[in-house]
């Protein structure tokens, strides 16, 4: 019984140490998610207004620009997948990877070759383990992205988009990220950044109602020049917003996962404590029985000698 009691106590100490770690990670994620939410709230209006401005320029001009002109014979599409650098975040990264796989299957069914770009070590490890090709990857900033990181990613994607497909370029640009809805809900989403769909911008996706009419613009020197200037800003702002949304979702998912782990550790400690108490009581009962048995044997031996 003594050996069994020592095993229970050792397991209780181990689970208690794990509980301290998960509790600390839960508190860290809870503190970081507030800043991440503020960054998302500050970035989203700018990205939406910039998208509307690009759509307004394209709608009020007859210019054929790669930003808004869809290629009916598209053969290659780039997919940017945003995952986490670290684990212990529940199904956050795996859900984004599943969404990217579904998008890839859909694009391949349309006869398009998919070129994959990845943000986050989890996505890179997943693709490398399965020997899937990766055009380029970026790691080290998934939980706290900056606009400089978005510019680095956007520069590579824009270069691929403006390059001819015969030279290794792409006709479309898609982004798979995680949308932060609330502390309890984070949804993986995919969106096509390029070419920009004017119908999606002009109509409300929820109700399908026409939004406000675009203002009239005068272009100087030309609409093509304006679109050329807006192209990198549009792509970078959308990628930056996707990175911020994903970072907030990562912190929320990790906080929820660590809270669940902490609660499970508490329940396990209670269960082990009950088992340890039972083992200790059994050990005490056995010792008492041995003492009583020994006393009875001594008493019997004394009575026999008399």
C-alpha positions as CSV (number, residue, x, y, z in Angstrom):
1,X,0.0,0.0,0.0
2,X,2.9,2.4,0.7
3,X,4.2,2.1,-2.8
4,X,0.7,2.8,-4.3
5,X,0.3,5.9,-2.1
6,X,3.7,7.2,-3.3
7,X,2.6,6.7,-6.9
8,X,-0.6,8.7,-6.3
9,X,1.3,11.5,-4.6
10,X,3.9,11.7,-7.5
11,X,1.1,11.9,-10.0
12,X,-0.6,14.7,-8.0
13,X,2.6,16.7,-8.0
14,X,3.0,16.2,-11.7
15,X,-0.6,17.2,-12.6
16,X,-0.3,20.2,-10.2
17,X,2.8,21.4,-12.0
18,X,1.0,21.0,-15.4
19,X,-2.0,22.9,-14.0
20,X,0.3,25.9,-13.1
21,X,1.6,26.0,-16.6
22,X,-1.8,25.8,-18.3
23,X,-3.2,28.4,-15.9
24,X,-0.3,30.8,-16.7
25,X,-0.8,30.3,-20.4
26,X,-4.5,31.0,-20.0
27,X,-3.8,34.3,-18.2
28,X,-1.2,35.3,-20.8
29,X,-3.6,34.7,-23.7
30,X,-6.4,36.5,-21.9
31,X,-4.2,39.6,-21.5
32,X,-3.0,39.5,-25.1
33,X,-6.4,39.1,-26.7
34,X,-7.5,42.5,-25.5
35,X,-4.7,44.2,-27.5
36,X,-5.4,41.9,-30.5
37,X,-9.1,42.9,-30.4
38,X,-8.2,46.6,-30.4
39,X,-5.9,46.1,-33.4
40,X,-8.6,44.3,-35.3
41,X,-11.1,47.0,-34.5
42,X,-8.6,49.7,-35.7
43,X,-7.7,47.8,-38.9
44,X,-11.0,46.6,-40.2
45,X,-12.6,50.0,-41.0
46,X,-9.5,51.1,-42.9
47,X,-9.3,47.9,-44.9
48,X,-13.0,48.1,-45.8
49,X,-12.9,51.7,-46.8
50,X,-9.8,51.1,-48.9
51,X,-11.6,48.2,-50.6
52,X,-14.6,50.4,-51.3
53,X,-12.3,53.1,-52.7
54,X,-10.6,50.7,-55.1
55,X,-14.0,49.4,-56.2
56,X,-15.3,52.9,-56.8
57,X,-12.3,53.8,-58.9
58,X,-12.7,50.6,-60.9
59,X,-16.5,51.1,-61.3
60,X,-16.1,54.7,-62.6
61,X,-13.4,53.9,-65.2
62,X,-13.2,51.8,-68.3
63,X,-9.6,50.8,-67.6
64,X,-8.6,47.2,-68.0
65,X,-6.5,46.7,-64.9
66,X,-5.3,43.3,-63.4
67,X,-6.7,44.4,-60.1
68,X,-10.3,44.2,-61.3
69,X,-10.2,42.4,-64.6
70,X,-10.9,38.7,-64.2
71,X,-9.1,36.3,-66.6
72,X,-11.7,33.9,-68.0
73,X,-8.9,31.4,-68.8
74,X,-7.2,31.4,-65.4
75,X,-4.9,28.5,-64.9
76,X,-3.0,29.2,-61.7
77,X,-4.2,30.4,-58.3
78,X,-2.2,31.4,-55.2
79,X,-3.6,30.5,-51.8
80,X,-2.2,32.2,-48.7
81,X,-2.8,30.0,-45.6
82,X,-2.6,31.7,-42.1
83,X,-1.8,29.4,-39.2
84,X,-0.2,29.6,-35.8
85,X,3.5,29.4,-34.9
86,X,2.8,27.6,-31.6
87,X,0.4,24.8,-30.6
88,X,-1.8,24.4,-27.6
89,X,-4.6,26.4,-29.3
90,X,-7.2,23.7,-29.8
91,X,-8.3,23.2,-33.4
92,X,-7.3,26.7,-34.5
93,X,-4.6,25.7,-37.0
94,X,-6.2,22.4,-38.1
95,X,-9.5,24.2,-38.9
96,X,-7.6,26.7,-41.1
97,X,-5.7,23.9,-42.8
98,X,-9.0,22.0,-43.5
99,X,-10.5,25.2,-45.0
100,X,-7.4,25.6,-47.3
101,X,-7.7,22.0,-48.4
102,X,-11.3,22.5,-49.3
103,X,-10.5,25.6,-51.3
104,X,-7.6,23.8,-53.0
105,X,-9.9,21.0,-54.1
106,X,-12.4,23.5,-55.4
107,X,-9.9,25.4,-57.4
108,X,-8.4,22.2,-58.8
109,X,-11.8,21.0,-59.8
110,X,-12.0,24.2,-61.9
111,X,-8.8,23.2,-63.6
112,X,-6.5,25.6,-61.9
113,X,-3.1,24.8,-60.5
114,X,-2.8,25.9,-56.9
115,X,0.4,27.6,-55.5
116,X,0.5,27.6,-51.7
117,X,2.0,30.3,-49.5
118,X,1.9,29.8,-45.7
119,X,2.2,31.9,-42.6
120,X,2.9,30.1,-39.4
121,X,5.0,27.1,-38.4
122,X,2.0,24.8,-37.9
123,X,1.0,25.0,-41.5
124,X,4.6,24.7,-42.7
125,X,5.1,21.6,-40.6
126,X,1.8,20.1,-41.8
127,X,2.7,20.5,-45.5
128,X,6.4,19.5,-45.1
129,X,5.4,16.3,-43.2
130,X,3.1,15.3,-46.2
131,X,5.7,16.4,-48.8
132,X,3.3,19.0,-50.2
133,X,5.0,21.9,-52.2
134,X,5.2,25.4,-50.6
135,X,6.0,28.3,-52.8
136,X,7.1,30.5,-49.8
137,X,6.5,30.6,-46.0
138,X,6.8,33.2,-43.2
139,X,7.0,32.4,-39.5
140,X,7.7,34.1,-36.2
141,X,4.9,36.7,-36.0
142,X,1.5,34.8,-36.1
143,X,0.5,35.9,-32.5
144,X,1.6,39.5,-32.9
145,X,1.8,40.6,-36.6
146,X,2.8,44.1,-37.7
147,X,2.1,46.0,-40.9
148,X,5.7,45.4,-41.9
149,X,5.0,41.7,-41.8
150,X,1.9,42.2,-44.0
151,X,4.0,44.3,-46.5
152,X,6.6,41.5,-46.7
153,X,3.9,38.9,-47.5
154,X,2.0,41.2,-49.8
155,X,5.1,42.1,-51.8
156,X,5.7,38.5,-52.7
157,X,2.1,37.8,-53.6
158,X,1.7,41.0,-55.7
159,X,4.9,40.1,-57.6
160,X,3.4,36.6,-58.3
161,X,0.1,38.2,-59.4
162,X,1.6,40.7,-61.9
163,X,3.9,38.1,-63.4
164,X,2.7,36.2,-66.4
165,X,1.6,32.6,-65.7
166,X,4.1,31.4,-68.3
167,X,6.8,32.8,-66.2
168,X,5.5,31.3,-62.9
169,X,2.9,33.9,-62.0
170,X,-0.7,33.4,-60.9
171,X,-4.1,34.6,-62.1
172,X,-5.9,34.7,-58.8
173,X,-5.0,35.4,-55.1
174,X,-7.0,33.8,-52.3
175,X,-6.4,34.1,-48.5
176,X,-7.5,31.5,-45.9
177,X,-7.5,32.9,-42.4
178,X,-9.6,32.7,-39.2
179,X,-12.3,35.4,-38.6
180,X,-12.6,36.5,-35.0
181,X,-16.3,36.6,-34.1
182,X,-16.2,36.5,-30.3
183,X,-14.3,34.9,-27.5
184,X,-16.1,31.7,-28.1
185,X,-16.5,31.7,-31.9
186,X,-13.7,31.8,-34.5
187,X,-14.5,30.8,-38.0
188,X,-12.1,29.8,-40.8
189,X,-12.8,31.8,-43.9
190,X,-11.5,32.0,-47.5
191,X,-11.7,35.1,-49.6
192,X,-10.4,36.1,-53.1
193,X,-8.3,39.2,-52.9
194,X,-7.4,39.5,-56.6
195,X,-8.9,40.1,-59.0
196,X,-11.4,42.2,-56.9
197,X,-15.0,41.3,-57.5
198,X,-17.0,44.5,-57.8
199,X,-20.3,42.7,-57.2
200,X,-19.2,41.5,-53.8
201,X,-18.1,45.0,-52.8
202,X,-21.2,46.8,-54.1
203,X,-23.7,44.5,-52.5
204,X,-24.3,43.6,-48.9
205,X,-23.4,39.9,-48.4
206,X,-25.9,39.4,-45.6
207,X,-29.0,40.9,-47.2
208,X,-28.0,41.3,-50.8
209,X,-29.0,44.9,-50.8
210,X,-27.3,47.7,-52.8
211,X,-25.0,49.8,-50.7
212,X,-24.6,53.5,-51.1
213,X,-23.8,54.8,-54.5
214,X,-20.2,55.3,-55.3
215,X,-19.1,59.0,-55.6
216,X,-17.9,60.4,-58.9
217,X,-14.2,60.7,-59.4
218,X,-11.9,62.6,-61.7
219,X,-8.7,60.7,-62.4
220,X,-5.3,62.4,-62.7
221,X,-3.2,61.5,-64.5
222,X,-5.3,58.3,-65.3
223,X,-7.4,55.6,-63.7
224,X,-4.7,53.1,-64.5
225,X,-2.2,55.1,-62.5
226,X,-4.6,55.4,-59.5
227,X,-5.2,51.6,-59.5
228,X,-1.5,51.0,-59.8
229,X,-0.9,53.1,-56.7
230,X,-3.8,51.5,-54.8
231,X,-2.9,47.8,-55.7
232,X,-0.2,47.3,-53.1
233,X,-2.0,49.2,-50.4
234,X,-5.2,47.2,-51.0
235,X,-3.4,43.9,-50.8
236,X,-1.3,44.8,-47.8
237,X,-4.3,46.2,-45.9
238,X,-6.4,43.0,-46.5
239,X,-3.5,40.7,-45.6
240,X,-2.8,42.8,-42.5
241,X,-6.4,42.6,-41.4
242,X,-6.4,38.8,-42.0
243,X,-3.3,38.4,-39.9
244,X,-4.8,40.5,-37.0
245,X,-8.1,38.5,-37.2
246,X,-6.1,35.3,-37.1
247,X,-4.0,36.5,-34.2
248,X,-7.0,37.4,-32.1
249,X,-8.6,34.0,-33.0
250,X,-5.4,32.2,-32.0
251,X,-5.3,33.9,-28.5
252,X,-9.0,33.2,-28.0
253,X,-8.6,29.5,-29.0
254,X,-5.5,29.1,-26.8
255,X,-7.2,30.7,-23.8
256,X,-10.2,28.4,-24.2
257,X,-7.9,25.3,-24.7
258,X,-5.8,26.2,-21.6
259,X,-8.9,26.8,-19.5
260,X,-10.2,23.4,-20.4
261,X,-6.8,21.8,-19.6
262,X,-6.7,23.6,-16.3
263,X,-10.2,22.4,-15.4
264,X,-9.3,18.9,-16.4
265,X,-6.2,19.0,-14.2
266,X,-8.3,20.1,-11.3
267,X,-10.7,17.2,-11.7
268,X,-7.8,14.8,-12.1
269,X,-6.2,16.1,-8.9
270,X,-9.4,15.7,-7.0
271,X,-9.7,12.1,-8.3
272,X,-6.1,11.3,-7.5
273,X,-6.5,12.8,-4.0
274,X,-9.5,10.6,-3.3
275,X,-7.6,7.5,-4.4
276,X,-4.6,8.6,-2.3
277,X,-6.8,9.0,0.7
278,X,-8.4,5.6,0.1
279,X,-4.9,4.0,-0.2
280,X,-3.8,5.7,3.0
281,X,-6.9,4.6,4.9
282,X,-6.4,1.0,3.6
283,X,-2.7,1.2,4.7
284,X,-3.7,2.4,8.2
285,X,-6.4,-0.3,8.5
286,X,-3.9,-2.9,7.5
287,X,-1.4,-1.7,10.0
288,X,-4.0,-1.7,12.8
289,X,-5.0,-5.3,11.8
290,X,-1.4,-6.4,11.9
291,X,-0.9,-4.8,15.4
292,X,-4.1,-6.4,16.7
293,X,-3.2,-9.7,15.2
294,X,0.3,-9.6,16.7
295,X,-1.2,-8.7,20.1
296,X,-3.6,-11.6,19.9
297,X,-0.8,-13.9,19.0
298,X,1.3,-12.8,21.9
299,X,-1.7,-13.2,24.3
300,X,-2.4,-16.7,23.0
301,X,1.3,-17.6,23.4
302,X,1.4,-16.3,27.0
303,X,-1.8,-18.3,27.8
304,X,-0.3,-21.5,26.4
305,X,2.8,-21.1,28.4
306,X,0.9,-20.8,31.5
